[in-house]
Structure formats: C-alpha cells, structure tokens
Amino acid sequence: MSNETTLESRLTALEQVVAELQYKVESQSNSRNWLQTLTGSISDETAFLEALEHGRVYRQADKPLDESNL
C-alpha cells in the first residue's frame, strides 16, 4: 500500500468524522436556551430567598470599613 493510498484513506476517514461532528453540533443548536431551562426550576422560594440573603451578608462582610463609621 503506497503512502498516497494510506493518506487518501485517512483523509476519507477524517472527513467522515468531521461530517458526523457537524451533524451533532447542528442538531443540538435547536435545543432550548440555558436560561429557559432554568426558569421556574426553583421550587422552594423560601430557601431561594434565604440563599439570596446569605449572599448579601457575605458580600457586605467583604466590603472595607468606611473610616467615617469608626
């Protein structure tokens, strides 16, 4: 088997793999937006509000003290 034949067979295999990958990407592009998937996924509003409060407290604790408050 010559180098040219080997190269052609490898190129054919590579083209087939690329075509399969393109098909997969194109078929997934019709999927829903990630934000639409998450919308409405929080079933426990109380826990969500509590998590927001914890985040707010954490961010406030990380702020430097203002010298006028001393």
Secondary structure as UniProt FT lines:
FT   HELIX           3..28
FT   TURN            29..30
FT   HELIX           34..38
FT   TURN            39..40
FT   HELIX           45..61
FT   HELIX           67..69
//
